[in-house]
Amino acid sequence: MKLPHTSLEGKHLPVMIDEVLKICNPKSGEYIMDCTFGAGGYSKEFLKFQSTKVVALDRDNYVIEIANKLRNKFHSRFTFYNEKFSKLDQVSSDKFDAVVFDLGLSSIQLDDLTRGFSFKSKNELNMSMGQTKRSAKEVLNTYSNKDLKEIIKIFGEEEEASKISNNIVKERAKGKINTTDELVKIIKKSKRKNFKKKIDQSTKTFQAIRIFVNQEISELIEGIINATKVLKPGGKLIVISFHSIEDKIVKFYFKNYSKNHSRSNKYLPEKINSLHLFDEYKNKIIRATSKEIKRNPRSRSAKLRVAIRSANKFNDPEELRNKFKYFTDLEKRIA
C-alpha cells in the first residue's frame, strides 16, 4: 500500500532519539528491535552505525513502502515485519541487545487526515493503526451508552464522559455518525469550556476511542512481556509512553519484576530471587529536553523508562496481566 502523502515520512521526528542512542550504544554493533517502525526514524538512526543490525515491526500497511526502501539500502542489516508488536517473539528467534517501543501515534497516522485520527479531519471515522477488527465508526454507532461512557472515561480519563456518551447516543438516533468532524461537534457540545486548558476538548475522547479500536493496552502488555523473552542478559528494554495508563503499566512491570522490587507486606517472604526478570531498576523517568520540545511538540508528554534484562530464565509475569485485567477485559468488550 502506498503512502497517500509521502511528505509525511520526512516530517516524522523520532522522540528522544539522542537519549535512546545513548542507552542502546549502537557503536559497538548492537542487534536492536524497533517495535514501532512508523516512518523509520529510530531504525534509520540505528543503521547509521555500520555494525548495527535492526529488526523492525509495524502493524500499519502504510509504512511498508518506507520499510522496503530501507531493506533495499541496508539488505541483511535490516529486516521488517508487517506485524503487531504483541507477536514480536514469533517473528525472530534471535536474542537482542535492545528492544525499543515508541508508543502512540506516528506522524504518518496523525497527519494523514483521511484516516480519522485527527480532530482536524472531516473524513470518515476509522482510527485503525492496522490489523484491527473494528473501526471508530462502528464503535460510536453500535456500542451501548454504558459501554461508550466506560471506554471514554477509562481510556480517555475524561471527566465528562457521561455527557459525551449521552450526546453520542442522541445524535446517532437521528442518523449515523460517519465523520470525524461530526464527533468533534458532539464533544464540544458536551463539554464545559475551560480556557485555561491548552489541550483540545476532543483529545481525551479521541484517545479513548483510538485505544479501544486498536486494543492498545493488551498490545502493550503482551509486547513488553514478549520483548523480555527476546532480550539477551544485560539487554535494554526501552519504552517511550505518552499517557498515564501506558506509563503505569510500564512502571509496574519494571518495578515489580526487578531484583530490587519492594514487598507489599514486610511479613511475607521475598519472592524467589530467580524469578526477577530485570536487574536493579531505577524508578526514573527520562523526559525530552526543552530544546527538543520546541522542535518537536509531540515529545512534550513523552516519558522514557528503561529496564535491564537479568540473566534469569523467563517466567511469565502473571501478576502484570492480573493487575491491568480490567483494561484488557474492557478492550475485548463486544457491542
KABEL-V337891 format. One record per residue. N is the residue number from 1. RES is the residue in one small letter. PSI is psi in whole degrees, 0 to 359 (* if undefined). Layout:
((N	RES	PSI) (N	RES	PSI))
This chain:
((1	m	129) (2	k	148) (3	l	133) (4	p	326) (5	h	95) (6	t	341) (7	s	340) (8	l	331) (9	e	315) (10	g	336) (11	k	341) (12	h	129) (13	l	120) (14	p	128) (15	v	133) (16	m	42) (17	i	323) (18	d	317) (19	e	319) (20	v	316) (21	l	321) (22	k	319) (23	i	316) (24	c	326) (25	n	59) (26	p	355) (27	k	331) (28	s	12) (29	g	55) (30	e	159) (31	y	109) (32	i	141) (33	m	123) (34	d	104) (35	c	346) (36	t	74) (37	f	311) (38	g	237) (39	a	7) (40	g	14) (41	g	310) (42	y	312) (43	s	316) (44	k	320) (45	e	319) (46	f	319) (47	l	351) (48	k	340) (49	f	117) (50	q	330) (51	s	349) (52	t	142) (53	k	145) (54	v	134) (55	v	125) (56	a	149) (57	l	150) (58	d	135) (59	r	347) (60	d	120) (61	n	334) (62	y	345) (63	v	356) (64	i	320) (65	e	318) (66	i	317) (67	a	321) (68	n	324) (69	k	317) (70	l	320) (71	r	320) (72	n	330) (73	k	320) (74	f	352) (75	h	241) (76	s	348) (77	r	346) (78	f	128) (79	t	137) (80	f	141) (81	y	126) (82	n	78) (83	e	154) (84	k	145) (85	f	348) (86	s	342) (87	k	20) (88	l	329) (89	d	347) (90	q	343) (91	v	342) (92	s	138) (93	s	2) (94	d	165) (95	k	141) (96	f	151) (97	d	334) (98	a	144) (99	v	128) (100	v	132) (101	f	123) (102	d	96) (103	l	171) (104	g	193) (105	l	145) (106	s	163) (107	s	328) (108	i	319) (109	q	316) (110	l	319) (111	d	345) (112	d	98) (113	l	344) (114	t	346) (115	r	353) (116	g	16) (117	f	327) (118	s	140) (119	f	3) (120	k	351) (121	s	156) (122	k	18) (123	n	179) (124	e	142) (125	l	122) (126	n	287) (127	m	18) (128	s	129) (129	m	354) (130	g	143) (131	q	46) (132	t	160) (133	k	349) (134	r	161) (135	s	166) (136	a	322) (137	k	317) (138	e	316) (139	v	312) (140	l	331) (141	n	348) (142	t	339) (143	y	148) (144	s	162) (145	n	316) (146	k	314) (147	d	316) (148	l	317) (149	k	316) (150	e	317) (151	i	311) (152	i	320) (153	k	315) (154	i	308) (155	f	335) (156	g	350) (157	e	44) (158	e	117) (159	e	330) (160	e	34) (161	a	323) (162	s	314) (163	k	319) (164	i	313) (165	s	321) (166	n	314) (167	n	330) (168	i	314) (169	v	320) (170	k	315) (171	e	321) (172	r	342) (173	a	333) (174	k	332) (175	g	154) (176	k	142) (177	i	112) (178	n	326) (179	t	162) (180	t	316) (181	d	333) (182	e	320) (183	l	319) (184	v	316) (185	k	320) (186	i	316) (187	i	314) (188	k	325) (189	k	333) (190	s	333) (191	k	146) (192	r	142) (193	k	131) (194	n	100) (195	f	348) (196	k	333) (197	k	134) (198	k	334) (199	i	151) (200	d	147) (201	q	335) (202	s	348) (203	t	309) (204	k	321) (205	t	318) (206	f	319) (207	q	315) (208	a	312) (209	i	318) (210	r	316) (211	i	316) (212	f	313) (213	v	319) (214	n	0) (215	q	51) (216	e	331) (217	i	314) (218	s	318) (219	e	314) (220	l	311) (221	i	310) (222	e	326) (223	g	311) (224	i	330) (225	i	311) (226	n	331) (227	a	324) (228	t	326) (229	k	325) (230	v	0) (231	l	142) (232	k	158) (233	p	129) (234	g	356) (235	g	153) (236	k	132) (237	l	112) (238	i	125) (239	v	126) (240	i	117) (241	s	164) (242	f	355) (243	h	165) (244	s	328) (245	i	313) (246	e	313) (247	d	323) (248	k	319) (249	i	312) (250	v	314) (251	k	314) (252	f	315) (253	y	309) (254	f	318) (255	k	316) (256	n	348) (257	y	27) (258	s	165) (259	k	326) (260	n	28) (261	h	153) (262	s	147) (263	r	140) (264	s	336) (265	n	120) (266	k	342) (267	y	350) (268	l	149) (269	p	152) (270	e	148) (271	k	150) (272	i	129) (273	n	327) (274	s	351) (275	l	345) (276	h	136) (277	l	339) (278	f	152) (279	d	181) (280	e	125) (281	y	129) (282	k	114) (283	n	74) (284	k	133) (285	i	132) (286	i	130) (287	r	160) (288	a	148) (289	t	160) (290	s	328) (291	k	317) (292	e	319) (293	i	323) (294	k	321) (295	r	325) (296	n	88) (297	p	334) (298	r	332) (299	s	351) (300	r	318) (301	s	6) (302	a	140) (303	k	124) (304	l	129) (305	r	148) (306	v	139) (307	a	149) (308	i	124) (309	r	134) (310	s	175) (311	a	0) (312	n	154) (313	k	146) (314	f	131) (315	n	133) (316	d	126) (317	p	73) (318	e	326) (319	e	326) (320	l	313) (321	r	319) (322	n	322) (323	k	322) (324	f	24) (325	k	328) (326	y	318) (327	f	313) (328	t	326) (329	d	322) (330	l	321) (331	e	332) (332	k	357) (333	r	135) (334	i	141) (335	a	*))
